[in-house]
Amino acid sequence: MKLLKIAMAGTLLISVASTTAFADPVKGQKLFIKKFKKSCGMNGAKFAAQHTQDEWESIQENGNFKEELMKICPDINENKIKDKWINHIYDFSYEYANDSGNVPSC
């Protein structure tokens, strides 16, 4: 019985820890609006619609998301993009890609 309780506690701890490690498309949307919308010259919906979900996924897996952000929005200074924002903005872009059927409110 004690072993079962320990196993359940461990499972709960792992699931909570892994959930907080995931990026958040809502946070990515807020970051895009606050930090990049003006210098990008387009809203988040237009930015995310630049690629399909598969294309965004490939860009992220290859470690090229920051470069793609600067390619789509050339007026963005690389020094203004914090690495901790990348996963959130990626999740936003993936969630609202041109083939997702989702439309953000920005």
C-alpha positions in Angstrom: 0.0 0.0 0.0 2.8 2.4 0.9 4.5 1.6 -2.5 1.3 2.4 -4.3 1.1 5.8 -2.6 4.7 6.6 -3.4 4.2 5.6 -7.0 1.0 7.8 -7.3 2.8 10.8 -5.7 5.7 10.4 -8.1 3.4 10.2 -11.1 1.5 13.3 -10.0 4.8 15.2 -9.5 6.1 14.2 -12.9 2.8 15.2 -14.6 2.8 18.6 -12.9 6.4 19.3 -13.8 6.0 18.3 -17.4 2.9 20.5 -17.8 4.8 23.6 -16.7 7.6 22.8 -19.1 5.2 23.1 -22.1 4.9 26.4 -24.0 1.7 28.3 -24.2 0.0 29.6 -27.4 -1.9 32.2 -25.4 1.4 33.5 -23.9 2.9 33.4 -27.4 0.1 35.5 -28.8 0.5 38.1 -26.0 4.2 38.2 -26.6 3.8 38.7 -30.3 1.3 41.5 -29.8 3.4 43.3 -27.2 6.9 42.7 -28.6 6.7 42.2 -32.3 3.4 43.3 -33.9 4.4 46.9 -34.5 7.9 46.2 -35.8 6.6 43.2 -37.8 4.0 45.3 -39.6 1.4 42.6 -39.3 -0.9 41.1 -36.7 -0.3 37.6 -35.2 -2.9 36.0 -37.5 -1.0 37.0 -40.6 2.3 36.0 -39.1 1.1 32.6 -38.1 -0.5 32.1 -41.5 2.8 32.4 -43.2 3.3 28.6 -42.8 1.3 25.4 -42.3 1.6 23.5 -39.1 4.0 21.0 -40.6 6.2 23.8 -41.9 6.2 25.5 -38.5 7.0 22.2 -36.8 9.9 21.6 -39.2 11.3 25.1 -38.7 11.2 24.7 -34.9 12.7 21.2 -35.0 15.6 22.4 -37.1 16.2 25.2 -34.6 15.4 27.9 -37.1 12.4 29.6 -35.6 14.2 32.8 -34.5 15.7 33.1 -38.0 12.3 32.6 -39.6 10.8 35.2 -37.4 13.4 37.7 -38.5 13.0 36.7 -42.1 9.2 37.3 -42.0 9.7 40.4 -40.0 13.0 41.9 -41.1 12.6 45.0 -38.9 12.9 43.0 -35.7 16.2 43.3 -34.0 17.7 39.9 -33.1 18.8 41.3 -29.7 15.1 42.0 -28.9 14.1 38.3 -29.2 14.6 36.5 -25.9 15.2 32.8 -26.2 12.7 32.0 -23.5 10.0 33.5 -25.7 10.7 31.3 -28.8 8.7 28.2 -27.6 5.7 30.3 -26.7 5.7 32.1 -30.0 6.2 28.9 -31.9 3.2 27.3 -30.1 1.1 30.3 -31.1 2.3 30.1 -34.7 1.6 26.4 -34.8 -1.8 26.7 -33.2 -2.9 29.4 -35.7 -1.0 28.2 -38.9 -2.8 28.6 -42.2 -4.0 25.1 -42.2 -5.1 24.9 -38.6 -8.6 26.3 -39.0 -8.1 28.5 -35.9 -8.2 32.3 -35.9 -6.5 34.3 -33.1 -8.0 37.4 -31.7 -5.1 39.7 -32.5 
